[in-house]
Amino acid sequence: MFKPTLPLCRQLTLGLLKPDLCANPLAVSQIHKRIQEAKFEVVESRDLVWTKAEAEKFYGEHKGKFFFERLVGYMTSGPFQALILSKDNAIKDWRGLIGPTHPVRAAINAPDTLRSIYGLTDTRNSFHGSDSDETAKREIEIFFPEFDVDQWRAKETTSTS
């Protein structure tokens, strides 16, 4: 009988539903339905309103780029929602569900993705998704400082072995 050398393990990712989206409760409801249909578990969720300093810190890697001020203004324009999502291949699957960064490209190349349906512009693209395990851990710790990613992973690993 074949037994994998490493246990299968669920992965975590951070998902953000940005302010333009959260201004429309019906859209948020539809997105949560799509998240459920895609077999994600919502481990934690939080509604937030950012200060300019918080947005500038999170998007600090983009400081000096032409879109930085627009992005900070967008992310401080109203409430948004942070989600810790879990499933096998969560990062890849969440990024696949939300689609390409630019909604116009998404509409052409991935018309069923969330950014194609809800995104407005390259800056106001309605969603965020972590791009790696390391980034997911760092981002989750920013939005959910009380959530211990390593402890969650250890628990998941022991429950699947």
VOTIMI-321911 format. One record per atom (N, C-alpha, C): x, y, z; residue in three letters. Coordinates in steps of 0.02 Angstrom, whole numbers, plus 50000, padded with zeros to 5 digits. Each point is the difference from the previous one (the first is absolute). Layout:
<sites>
XYZALA/...
</sites>
This chain:
<sites>
500424994150000MET/499585005950000MET/500445006250000MET/499855004849956PHE/500385006249995PHE/499825004750057PHE/500515002650032LYS/499895005050052LYS/500445006049985LYS/499715006049992PRO/500425005849984PRO/500505001450055PRO/500585002549980THR/500525001550050THR/499825006050042THR/499655004849971LEU/499785005850037LEU/499244999950004LEU/499725001750058PRO/499275000150004PRO/499715005649958PRO/499424998849971LEU/499655005349964LEU/499815005350051LEU/500085006249981CYS/499885005450048CYS/499625005749966CYS/499525002350035ARG/499635005849976ARG/500455006150004ARG/499865004849957GLN/500405006049996GLN/499575006050019GLN/500325005150026LEU/499665006250016LEU/500175005449950LEU/499545004549988THR/500145006049962THR/499595005750028THR/500235006149987LEU/499615005950019LEU/499625002349939LEU/499375001350010GLY/499585003049948GLY/499735006650025GLY/500025005049959LEU/499695006450017LEU/499445001449951LEU/499435002050027LEU/499455002749960LEU/500035007550011LEU/500195003649948LYS/500185007150007LYS/499385004650005LYS/500125006550017PRO/499455004550016PRO/499445000749949PRO/500175000349935ASP/499475000749950ASP/499514994250004ASP/500264994250012LEU/499604993950005LEU/499565000150063LEU/500325001850056CYS/499654999950065CYS/499465005450005CYS/500015004849954ALA/499465005049998ALA/499364997049973ALA/500054993949972ASN/499424996749971ASN/499884993350035ASN/499564999850051PRO/499894993850038PRO/499794994149957PRO/499635001349947LEU/499804994549955LEU/500624996849967LEU/500465004249978ALA/500624997449970ALA/500394995850050ALA/500065002550062VAL/500364996250052VAL/499674993350011VAL/499354999950002SER/499634993750009SER/500144995249942SER/500005002549939GLN/500144995849941GLN/500714997450002GLN/500475004050022ILE/500704997950003ILE/500084994650054ILE/499685000950056HIS/500044994750052HIS/499704993549975HIS/499495000549959LYS/499714993949969LYS/500514996749954LYS/500355004049959ARG/500514997249955ARG/500584996950040ARG/500185003150056ILE/500534997350043ILE/499794993250026ILE/499384999550022GLN/499744993650025GLN/499974994849945GLN/499765001949941GLU/499964995449944GLU/500694997449979GLU/500515004250009ALA/500684998049983ALA/500334995950055ALA/499614998250051LYS/500224995650054LYS/500525003050047LYS/500015006750005PHE/500435003250049PHE/499664999850068PHE/500404999450051GLU/499765000950069GLU/500215007150020GLU/499535003950025VAL/500175006650027VAL/500194998850073VAL/500655000350014VAL/500274998650067VAL/499865005850046VAL/500115006049975GLU/499875006250038GLU/499795005449950GLU/499615004850024SER/499845005849959SER/499955006150045SER/500125005749970ARG/500005006250038ARG/499835005849953ARG/499555004350023ASP/499855006249963ASP/500455005450028ASP/500295004049955LEU/500485005150020LEU/499885006549963LEU/500255005450030VAL/500065006449967VAL/500715002350016VAL/500405001249948TRP/500705001750008TRP/500115007450005TRP/500515001850039THR/500275006849998THR/500495000449941THR/500185006049982LYS/500495000949946LYS/500664996750018LYS/500215000750063ALA/500644997050022ALA/499994992449994ALA/499444996950018GLU/499944992749994GLU/500054997749928GLU/499655003549956ALA/500024998249929ALA/500705001049971ALA/500325005650019GLU/500685001349975GLU/500494994750024GLU/499914997750061LYS/500454994850026LYS/499904993449963LYS/499384997949990PHE/499864993749966PHE/500255000149928PHE/499905005549966TYR/500205000549930TYR/500685003549991TYR/500405000150053GLY/500655003349999GLY/500464998049944GLY/499964993849977GLU/500444997749945GLU/499855003949935GLU/499425003249997HIS/499815003749939HIS/500135007550006HIS/500265002250057LYS/500125007250011LYS/500465002549944LYS/499825005749972GLY/500385003049946GLY/499744998149931GLY/499584994849996LYS/499714998149936LYS/499415004649984LYS/499855000749937PHE/499495004849978PHE/499314998850031PHE/499854993850018PHE/499334998450025PHE/499944999950076PHE/500565001250035PHE/500014999350073PHE/499475004350034PHE/499995006549985GLU/499525004550033GLU/499284998149984GLU/499874998149938ARG/499324997849981ARG/499804993850040ARG/500474995250007LEU/499864993950036LEU/499865001450074LEU/500405004250030VAL/499905001850071VAL/499325003550008VAL/499855004649955GLY/499355003550003GLY/499424995249993GLY/500074995349954TYR/499484994949989TYR/499904995750062TYR/500554997650029MET/499944995550057MET/499775003550064MET/500025006650001THR/499755003750059THR/499325003249986THR/499704998349943SER/499375003349980SER/499384997150035SER/500074994550036GLY/499434997150033GLY/500184993250030GLY/499504996850030PRO/500124993550031PRO/500194994749948PRO/500414995350022PHE/500164994249959PHE/500034993950045PHE/500084994249970GLN/499974993850038GLN/500644995949988GLN/500294997750054ALA/500594995549997ALA/499764993050018ALA/500244995149962LEU/499814993050011LEU/500624995650003LEU/500014995450046ILE/500494994649998ILE/499634994249968ILE/500254997849943LEU/499684994549963LEU/500454993950002LEU/499684994150003SER/500384993850003SER/499704994849953SER/500454996349970LYS/499844994049962LYS/500664997549971LYS/500004994149971ASP/500584997849963ASP/500115004949943ASP/500635002049989ASN/500175004849947ASN/499625006650005ASN/499915002450061ALA/499605006150011ALA/500275006149962ALA/500655000850000ILE/500295006049968ILE/499864999949925ILE/500174994549968LYS/499894999449928LYS/499265000349983LYS/499594996650038ASP/499284999849985ASP/499675006850012ASP/500195003750053TRP/499715006650013TRP/500215004949944TRP/500644999849983ARG/500235004449946ARG/499664998249934ARG/499874993649989GLY/499634997949941GLY/499285002450001GLY/499684999850059LEU/499315002250006LEU/499945007549990LEU/500475003950027ILE/499955007349993ILE/500235002349931ILE/500474996449969GLY/500205001549932GLY/500565005149994GLY/500175001849938PRO/500545004749987PRO/499885006750034PRO/500565003450017THR/499975006450036THR/499595005249963THR/500075000349935HIS/499655005049960HIS/499324997349978HIS/499465003050023PRO/499334997649983PRO/499854999649925PRO/500285004549961VAL/499874999849928VAL/500324993749970VAL/500634998650021ARG/500334993949977ARG/499624993950026ARG/499765000450062ALA/499624994450028ALA/499374998849958ALA/499665005349980ALA/499394999349960ALA/500134996449935ALA/500595001249971ILE/500174996949936ILE/500264992850010ILE/500464999250048ASN/500354993650008ASN/499714995350052ASN/499615002750047ALA/499724995850053ALA/499325002950021ALA/499514999749955PRO/499365003650011PRO/499594997650059PRO/500134994050027ASP/499624997650057ASP/500325001850067ASP/500565003449999THR/500345001750062THR/499665006050034THR/500135000650064LEU/499685005250040LEU/500225007049978LEU/500635001049984ARG/500225006649977ARG/499695001849933ARG/499884995149958SER/499665001449937SER/499295002550012SER/499684997150049ILE/499305001850015ILE/499955006450041ILE/500435000750052TYR/499935005550048TYR/500535005449996TYR/500584998549971GLY/500545004949998GLY/499835006049957GLY/500285005750017LEU/499865006249964LEU/500605002349958LEU/500595000350031THR/500615002249966THR/500584995950028THR/500605001349974ASP/500584996450026ASP/500135001650073ASP/499855006150023THR/500075001750070THR/499394997850040THR/499415001249974ARG/499384998150033ARG/499784993249974ARG/500404995050016ASN/499884993349973ASN/499624995450048ASN/499775002850056SER/499524996850046SER/500264994450045SER/500594997149985PHE/500234994250038PHE/500755000250011PHE/500224996350050HIS/500714998750012HIS/500074992750017HIS/500554997049979GLY/500164993250019GLY/500754999350009GLY/500204996650053SER/500714998850012SER/500304996149942SER/500665001049989ASP/500324996749943ASP/500464994250020ASP/500094998850065SER/500434994450022SER/499834998450073SER/500244994350024ASP/499904998350071ASP/500305005250046ASP/500605002449983GLU/500345004950042GLU/499615006650002GLU/499775002249942THR/499615006149997THR/499344999250037THR/499684994249991ALA/499364998850035ALA/500105000550076ALA/500534996950025LYS/500135000250072LYS/500095007250023LYS/500425003849965ARG/500135007050018ARG/499365004249998ARG/499624999249947GLU/499395003949992GLU/499464998150051GLU/499934993650013ILE/499524997750051ILE/500175003050068ILE/500655000250016GLU/500225002750064GLU/499855007550005GLU/499985003549944ILE/499835007150000ILE/499265001050017ILE/499584996149968PHE/499275000950008PHE/499714996250060PHE/500334994750019PHE/499764995750055PHE/500584998650047PHE/500235005150038PRO/500604999150042PRO/499924994650053PRO/499384998550019GLU/499884994950051GLU/500004992949971GLU/500004999449934PHE/499974993549967PHE/500714997449990PHE/500134994050025ASP/500674997049996ASP/500024995249941ASP/500295002249945VAL/500034996049939VAL/500384993550012VAL/500575000450035ASP/500404993950012ASP/499614995050043ASP/499645002450050GLN/499604995550042GLN/499444996849958GLN/499685003949957TRP/499474997449957TRP/500284994649955TRP/500595001349970ARG/500314995149955ARG/500184993650037ARG/500275000750060ALA/500184994150040ALA/499384995850016ALA/499465003450017LYS/499374996550015LYS/499744996549939LYS/500025003449942GLU/499774997049937GLU/500424993949981GLU/500655000550009THR/500454994549982THR/499874993950044THR/499895001050065THR/499874994350044THR/499314997149988THR/499535004149980SER/499314997449989SER/499954996249934SER/500475001149953THR/499974996549936THR/500474994049997THR/500414999050052SER/500464994349998SER/499714993850032SER/
</sites>
